[in-house]
Amino acid sequence: MIALLESEPDWNAFVNGEALGAFKAALLNSETYIYKSHGEVCGYLRALVDEFGIYVSELYVAPRYRCKGFGRELLGKLKKAHPNQSVYVLSDEDGYYEKLGCRRIGSVFEL
């Protein structure tokens, strides 16, 4: 997963230099879901969970695996793990979440 992020200009800030240790700690202190296809890591989701809701911190699918439903499946796994809680996403990719049918609530989307 780290190798995937290293190759992405918009994502490599998570894994370069001193940020890598903080990123690993964040992964361990939140709910993280890894998506594999044919034994290869192709994406992940990291979420913060508390009694008020679930907050998607990152959702990443490697470019060559996009448009195959992997992001939707990762979000589905998160929602299935917490069926009675609201899941919120703050994102720069509004079109993606609109396409998934998420409801906009102010500046966030709710699954």
Secondary structure, DSSP 8 states (H G I E B T S, - for coil): -HHHHHT-TTTGGGTSTTHHHHHHHHHHTSEEEEEEETTEEEEEEEEEEETTEEEEEEEEE-GGGTTSSHHHHHHHHHHHHSTTS-EEE--S-HHHHHHTT-EEETTEEE-
